[in-house]
Amino acid sequence: MAEAAIELKGISKSFGAVRANRDIDLKIARGTIHGIIGENGAGKSTLMSILYGFYQADRGEIFVNGERAAILSSSDAIARGIGMVHQHFMLVHNFTVLENIILGAEGEPLLKTSVAKARAELERLERDYGLEVDPDAVIEDLPVGLQQRVEILKALFRGAEILILDEPTGVLTPSEADHLFRILRQLKDEGKTIVLITHKLREIMAVTDNVSVMRQGALVATRRTEETTVEELAELMVGRRVLLRVEKGPARPGDFMLSVRNLTVEDSRGVKMVDDVSFDVRAGEIVGIAGVAGNGQSELLEAITGIRRAVSGSVTLDGEPVELTGRADPADLRRRGMAHVPEDRHNMGLVLPFEENENAILGYHWQERYLKGPFLDIEAIRRDAQDKIEKYDIRPPDTRLKTANFSGGNQQKIVLAREMEQDPKVLIVGQPTRGVDVGAIEFIHKRLIDMRDQGKAVLLVSVELDEIRSLSDRILVMFAGRIVGERSPEATEGELGLLMAGVEEEKEAAQ
């Protein structure tokens, strides 16, 4: 094994009664891509946050390039050549790319001199690593794939030789993820050391040299990637055999539960994001919407669920119209039997400073089971939250913990449990397994199939093409705001990919 860029010895960290890391010993070889995998809450992000100085270990030692290192802050980590790209990006949204790059690392007493030098260095980094992005673009105007490039550039600008990426593909399209992996391989070829935290086992197999598995805060195994399999890694992560494919019987579609007709939605600039879209979803079926992110899927779901105003068209829920003029009441739609798992759990699904039990009833707090006269029944709410925690294996199992302190995957399970347990007629679900580990994915997929088999109508949006193909009974493909095709789940990835790129539509238009 090559000389270790990073060596961790006996690292332990607790948060109250929760032991996040338990006596971790780990070596990461210089000039390699090292994967760290584990279920949500296994301690992966905590361990890397200790390495980056966000947390300090209760005990244990860190060695960087063979030297013992006291890393008490992110500044200490940066000084040691360690950079980190977080799962939720640390960017100032109303600053430009260049302003974000130099923030905190200006280096010159005259800011004008700093900016000129930084622009030249940024252009060199972009050119050398294929990380092209407009230095003068404002962050909030960039898609997430380019925002991630900015985070990587920011780390390289600060001289990172060791780069930690926490769930880097959780918000990327497949093509963006492929481009990221090309960048990571190039960084490795340049001698950089990459630490990749992910729950996606196929990505581990595709891009890493070595992989370490964590479970319940402990490091349970390290393997050379070429000497292991997806099945072995899944079993090591979960502690049991995991079903990596979706098992389902044939759908038995019933009545129309959701009907969309000629729906058109514009963004704040007046650009059509949903363009004359029509489709139906019946009871007892899952209709999946495939497409590259940014082709109108998000706006479609927001219009259907009463969050975003539509320009024209109609939507009916169980035969009754949905208000589309901007005066819709999402609470009324919940009462009528529509549940919604939003794509963005942080901004639309949760109130992060709230306790877990408070988020577990968010939007449903008016129900009698949560009330004692005119007041909330706090004990009933906490009992209900505890039941959901046990059923959905939310970790840590603490109903009083602030939701911000749960991992991203466990935050997702809080939202899913809240919406799925309402026994809805129609479930609208966006990116159900974003940031979720393999064991939880198996569980979520089974719950979605169970809901279908109970006669629920499910509308599913996911950028994970395998997920769409595995779960859906019918697949609609969106491109540039339009439905450009409908296919069965037996359609090949290549056929769907062409539709997602607008290629098939162009062929049909030319004929």
WOKA-V497442 format. One record per residue. N is the residue number from 1. PHI is phi as a letter, one per 20 degrees, with the letter a starting at -180 (none if undefined). PSI is psi in whole degrees, 0 to 359 (NA if undefined). Layout:
BEGIN
n=N phi=PHI psi=PSI
n=N phi=PHI psi=PSI
END
This chain:
BEGIN
n=1 phi=none psi=141
n=2 phi=f psi=163
n=3 phi=g psi=142
n=4 phi=f psi=127
n=5 phi=f psi=323
n=6 phi=c psi=136
n=7 phi=c psi=126
n=8 phi=d psi=133
n=9 phi=c psi=117
n=10 phi=m psi=35
n=11 phi=f psi=124
n=12 phi=c psi=143
n=13 phi=b psi=130
n=14 phi=c psi=149
n=15 phi=d psi=97
n=16 phi=m psi=234
n=17 phi=e psi=353
n=18 phi=e psi=120
n=19 phi=e psi=100
n=20 phi=f psi=321
n=21 phi=c psi=136
n=22 phi=c psi=99
n=23 phi=l psi=58
n=24 phi=e psi=126
n=25 phi=d psi=122
n=26 phi=b psi=134
n=27 phi=d psi=135
n=28 phi=c psi=115
n=29 phi=f psi=142
n=30 phi=f psi=141
n=31 phi=m psi=25
n=32 phi=c psi=166
n=33 phi=d psi=115
n=34 phi=d psi=119
n=35 phi=e psi=143
n=36 phi=c psi=119
n=37 phi=c psi=163
n=38 phi=r psi=165
n=39 phi=f psi=165
n=40 phi=g psi=131
n=41 phi=n psi=7
n=42 phi=f psi=345
n=43 phi=o psi=7
n=44 phi=f psi=306
n=45 phi=f psi=325
n=46 phi=f psi=315
n=47 phi=f psi=315
n=48 phi=f psi=331
n=49 phi=f psi=330
n=50 phi=f psi=317
n=51 phi=f psi=327
n=52 phi=e psi=358
n=53 phi=n psi=5
n=54 phi=f psi=321
n=55 phi=d psi=159
n=56 phi=d psi=137
n=57 phi=f psi=148
n=58 phi=f psi=325
n=59 phi=b psi=163
n=60 phi=o psi=173
n=61 phi=c psi=150
n=62 phi=d psi=133
n=63 phi=c psi=130
n=64 phi=d psi=119
n=65 phi=l psi=41
n=66 phi=n psi=352
n=67 phi=d psi=136
n=68 phi=f psi=133
n=69 phi=c psi=131
n=70 phi=e psi=103
n=71 phi=d psi=99
n=72 phi=d psi=355
n=73 phi=a psi=168
n=74 phi=f psi=332
n=75 phi=f psi=321
n=76 phi=f psi=318
n=77 phi=f psi=315
n=78 phi=f psi=319
n=79 phi=f psi=333
n=80 phi=e psi=5
n=81 phi=n psi=25
n=82 phi=d psi=128
n=83 phi=c psi=154
n=84 phi=c psi=134
n=85 phi=d psi=112
n=86 phi=e psi=159
n=87 phi=g psi=318
n=88 phi=d psi=114
n=89 phi=g psi=145
n=90 phi=d psi=65
n=91 phi=c psi=150
n=92 phi=e psi=112
n=93 phi=f psi=331
n=94 phi=e psi=13
n=95 phi=e psi=159
n=96 phi=f psi=171
n=97 phi=g psi=310
n=98 phi=f psi=319
n=99 phi=f psi=321
n=100 phi=f psi=321
n=101 phi=f psi=316
n=102 phi=e psi=352
n=103 phi=g psi=119
n=104 phi=n psi=358
n=105 phi=c psi=40
n=106 phi=f psi=315
n=107 phi=m psi=344
n=108 phi=c psi=147
n=109 phi=f psi=330
n=110 phi=e psi=118
n=111 phi=f psi=325
n=112 phi=g psi=319
n=113 phi=f psi=318
n=114 phi=g psi=315
n=115 phi=f psi=318
n=116 phi=f psi=314
n=117 phi=f psi=319
n=118 phi=f psi=320
n=119 phi=f psi=317
n=120 phi=f psi=317
n=121 phi=f psi=321
n=122 phi=f psi=317
n=123 phi=f psi=322
n=124 phi=f psi=314
n=125 phi=f psi=317
n=126 phi=g psi=316
n=127 phi=f psi=316
n=128 phi=f psi=326
n=129 phi=d psi=7
n=130 phi=m psi=36
n=131 phi=d psi=48
n=132 phi=f psi=131
n=133 phi=b psi=144
n=134 phi=f psi=117
n=135 phi=f psi=337
n=136 phi=e psi=3
n=137 phi=f psi=143
n=138 phi=e psi=136
n=139 phi=g psi=317
n=140 phi=f psi=345
n=141 phi=e psi=357
n=142 phi=e psi=143
n=143 phi=f psi=162
n=144 phi=f psi=329
n=145 phi=f psi=320
n=146 phi=f psi=328
n=147 phi=f psi=321
n=148 phi=f psi=322
n=149 phi=g psi=321
n=150 phi=f psi=319
n=151 phi=f psi=318
n=152 phi=f psi=316
n=153 phi=f psi=322
n=154 phi=f psi=318
n=155 phi=f psi=316
n=156 phi=f psi=324
n=157 phi=g psi=327
n=158 phi=e psi=9
n=159 phi=n psi=26
n=160 phi=f psi=129
n=161 phi=d psi=341
n=162 phi=c psi=120
n=163 phi=d psi=121
n=164 phi=d psi=128
n=165 phi=c psi=121
n=166 phi=d psi=111
n=167 phi=l psi=58
n=168 phi=f psi=340
n=169 phi=d psi=7
n=170 phi=f psi=333
n=171 phi=d psi=15
n=172 phi=d psi=150
n=173 phi=f psi=164
n=174 phi=g psi=319
n=175 phi=f psi=322
n=176 phi=f psi=321
n=177 phi=f psi=318
n=178 phi=f psi=319
n=179 phi=f psi=321
n=180 phi=g psi=317
n=181 phi=f psi=326
n=182 phi=f psi=320
n=183 phi=f psi=316
n=184 phi=f psi=319
n=185 phi=f psi=322
n=186 phi=f psi=319
n=187 phi=f psi=319
n=188 phi=f psi=315
n=189 phi=f psi=334
n=190 phi=e psi=0
n=191 phi=n psi=2
n=192 phi=f psi=155
n=193 phi=d psi=128
n=194 phi=d psi=131
n=195 phi=d psi=120
n=196 phi=d psi=111
n=197 phi=e psi=122
n=198 phi=b psi=163
n=199 phi=d psi=359
n=200 phi=e psi=106
n=201 phi=f psi=326
n=202 phi=f psi=328
n=203 phi=f psi=320
n=204 phi=g psi=313
n=205 phi=f psi=329
n=206 phi=e psi=330
n=207 phi=c psi=343
n=208 phi=e psi=159
n=209 phi=e psi=321
n=210 phi=c psi=157
n=211 phi=b psi=134
n=212 phi=d psi=142
n=213 phi=d psi=129
n=214 phi=d psi=145
n=215 phi=b psi=124
n=216 phi=l psi=45
n=217 phi=n psi=352
n=218 phi=d psi=151
n=219 phi=e psi=116
n=220 phi=d psi=342
n=221 phi=a psi=151
n=222 phi=c psi=133
n=223 phi=c psi=150
n=224 phi=f psi=131
n=225 phi=g psi=322
n=226 phi=f psi=347
n=227 phi=d psi=9
n=228 phi=c psi=181
n=229 phi=c psi=163
n=230 phi=g psi=319
n=231 phi=f psi=317
n=232 phi=f psi=316
n=233 phi=f psi=319
n=234 phi=f psi=318
n=235 phi=f psi=322
n=236 phi=f psi=322
n=237 phi=f psi=315
n=238 phi=e psi=336
n=239 phi=n psi=12
n=240 phi=b psi=170
n=241 phi=f psi=138
n=242 phi=d psi=136
n=243 phi=e psi=114
n=244 phi=e psi=4
n=245 phi=c psi=156
n=246 phi=e psi=126
n=247 phi=d psi=123
n=248 phi=b psi=150
n=249 phi=e psi=182
n=250 phi=f psi=148
n=251 phi=f psi=152
n=252 phi=c psi=76
n=253 phi=f psi=141
n=254 phi=d psi=228
n=255 phi=f psi=158
n=256 phi=f psi=124
n=257 phi=d psi=329
n=258 phi=c psi=124
n=259 phi=c psi=129
n=260 phi=d psi=129
n=261 phi=c psi=121
n=262 phi=l psi=42
n=263 phi=f psi=129
n=264 phi=c psi=131
n=265 phi=c psi=134
n=266 phi=d psi=154
n=267 phi=e psi=186
n=268 phi=f psi=342
n=269 phi=e psi=358
n=270 phi=n psi=11
n=271 phi=e psi=133
n=272 phi=f psi=115
n=273 phi=e psi=332
n=274 phi=c psi=125
n=275 phi=c psi=95
n=276 phi=l psi=53
n=277 phi=e psi=134
n=278 phi=c psi=138
n=279 phi=a psi=169
n=280 phi=c psi=153
n=281 phi=c psi=126
n=282 phi=e psi=159
n=283 phi=g psi=139
n=284 phi=n psi=22
n=285 phi=b psi=156
n=286 phi=d psi=120
n=287 phi=d psi=119
n=288 phi=e psi=141
n=289 phi=d psi=115
n=290 phi=d psi=153
n=291 phi=r psi=155
n=292 phi=f psi=138
n=293 phi=g psi=140
n=294 phi=n psi=7
n=295 phi=d psi=21
n=296 phi=o psi=355
n=297 phi=f psi=315
n=298 phi=f psi=314
n=299 phi=f psi=325
n=300 phi=f psi=310
n=301 phi=f psi=320
n=302 phi=f psi=324
n=303 phi=f psi=316
n=304 phi=f psi=323
n=305 phi=e psi=9
n=306 phi=n psi=12
n=307 phi=e psi=326
n=308 phi=c psi=140
n=309 phi=f psi=138
n=310 phi=e psi=153
n=311 phi=e psi=318
n=312 phi=b psi=171
n=313 phi=o psi=183
n=314 phi=b psi=152
n=315 phi=c psi=134
n=316 phi=c psi=141
n=317 phi=d psi=113
n=318 phi=l psi=43
n=319 phi=n psi=352
n=320 phi=d psi=141
n=321 phi=f psi=151
n=322 phi=d psi=132
n=323 phi=f psi=124
n=324 phi=d psi=9
n=325 phi=e psi=5
n=326 phi=o psi=355
n=327 phi=d psi=13
n=328 phi=f psi=148
n=329 phi=d psi=104
n=330 phi=g psi=330
n=331 phi=f psi=323
n=332 phi=f psi=321
n=333 phi=f psi=323
n=334 phi=f psi=316
n=335 phi=f psi=330
n=336 phi=e psi=358
n=337 phi=o psi=16
n=338 phi=d psi=128
n=339 phi=d psi=149
n=340 phi=c psi=122
n=341 phi=d psi=104
n=342 phi=f psi=156
n=343 phi=f psi=323
n=344 phi=d psi=95
n=345 phi=f psi=329
n=346 phi=f psi=311
n=347 phi=e psi=339
n=348 phi=c psi=345
n=349 phi=d psi=338
n=350 phi=b psi=156
n=351 phi=d psi=101
n=352 phi=f psi=326
n=353 phi=f psi=348
n=354 phi=f psi=156
n=355 phi=f psi=160
n=356 phi=g psi=316
n=357 phi=f psi=331
n=358 phi=f psi=318
n=359 phi=f psi=333
n=360 phi=f psi=344
n=361 phi=c psi=6
n=362 phi=g psi=124
n=363 phi=n psi=348
n=364 phi=c psi=15
n=365 phi=f psi=348
n=366 phi=f psi=348
n=367 phi=f psi=145
n=368 phi=g psi=328
n=369 phi=f psi=343
n=370 phi=d psi=6
n=371 phi=d psi=152
n=372 phi=c psi=94
n=373 phi=m psi=227
n=374 phi=e psi=1
n=375 phi=d psi=158
n=376 phi=f psi=139
n=377 phi=e psi=93
n=378 phi=f psi=319
n=379 phi=f psi=319
n=380 phi=f psi=321
n=381 phi=f psi=317
n=382 phi=f psi=324
n=383 phi=f psi=317
n=384 phi=f psi=318
n=385 phi=f psi=320
n=386 phi=f psi=321
n=387 phi=f psi=317
n=388 phi=f psi=321
n=389 phi=g psi=315
n=390 phi=f psi=319
n=391 phi=f psi=324
n=392 phi=d psi=7
n=393 phi=l psi=53
n=394 phi=e psi=130
n=395 phi=c psi=141
n=396 phi=f psi=156
n=397 phi=e psi=64
n=398 phi=c psi=107
n=399 phi=f psi=343
n=400 phi=e psi=355
n=401 phi=f psi=139
n=402 phi=f psi=136
n=403 phi=f psi=331
n=404 phi=f psi=338
n=405 phi=e psi=1
n=406 phi=e psi=152
n=407 phi=f psi=163
n=408 phi=g psi=319
n=409 phi=f psi=322
n=410 phi=f psi=328
n=411 phi=f psi=319
n=412 phi=f psi=320
n=413 phi=f psi=329
n=414 phi=f psi=316
n=415 phi=f psi=313
n=416 phi=f psi=316
n=417 phi=f psi=316
n=418 phi=g psi=315
n=419 phi=e psi=318
n=420 phi=f psi=330
n=421 phi=e psi=6
n=422 phi=e psi=0
n=423 phi=l psi=55
n=424 phi=f psi=160
n=425 phi=f psi=320
n=426 phi=c psi=129
n=427 phi=d psi=120
n=428 phi=d psi=119
n=429 phi=c psi=124
n=430 phi=d psi=126
n=431 phi=l psi=63
n=432 phi=f psi=334
n=433 phi=d psi=22
n=434 phi=f psi=122
n=435 phi=m psi=16
n=436 phi=d psi=143
n=437 phi=f psi=171
n=438 phi=f psi=322
n=439 phi=f psi=319
n=440 phi=f psi=325
n=441 phi=g psi=315
n=442 phi=g psi=315
n=443 phi=f psi=314
n=444 phi=f psi=316
n=445 phi=f psi=318
n=446 phi=f psi=320
n=447 phi=f psi=321
n=448 phi=f psi=318
n=449 phi=f psi=319
n=450 phi=g psi=318
n=451 phi=f psi=319
n=452 phi=g psi=314
n=453 phi=f psi=342
n=454 phi=e psi=2
n=455 phi=n psi=13
n=456 phi=e psi=151
n=457 phi=e psi=128
n=458 phi=c psi=124
n=459 phi=d psi=118
n=460 phi=d psi=128
n=461 phi=d psi=129
n=462 phi=b psi=143
n=463 phi=e psi=353
n=464 phi=e psi=103
n=465 phi=f psi=323
n=466 phi=g psi=321
n=467 phi=f psi=315
n=468 phi=g psi=313
n=469 phi=f psi=325
n=470 phi=f psi=322
n=471 phi=e psi=329
n=472 phi=f psi=147
n=473 phi=e psi=332
n=474 phi=c psi=145
n=475 phi=d psi=123
n=476 phi=d psi=138
n=477 phi=d psi=127
n=478 phi=d psi=138
n=479 phi=b psi=129
n=480 phi=l psi=39
n=481 phi=n psi=0
n=482 phi=d psi=154
n=483 phi=e psi=113
n=484 phi=d psi=359
n=485 phi=r psi=155
n=486 phi=c psi=133
n=487 phi=c psi=162
n=488 phi=e psi=165
n=489 phi=f psi=344
n=490 phi=f psi=354
n=491 phi=f psi=143
n=492 phi=f psi=160
n=493 phi=f psi=322
n=494 phi=f psi=317
n=495 phi=f psi=315
n=496 phi=f psi=322
n=497 phi=f psi=320
n=498 phi=f psi=318
n=499 phi=f psi=317
n=500 phi=f psi=332
n=501 phi=e psi=359
n=502 phi=m psi=7
n=503 phi=f psi=315
n=504 phi=f psi=322
n=505 phi=f psi=319
n=506 phi=f psi=320
n=507 phi=f psi=315
n=508 phi=f psi=322
n=509 phi=f psi=330
n=510 phi=f psi=340
n=511 phi=e psi=NA
END
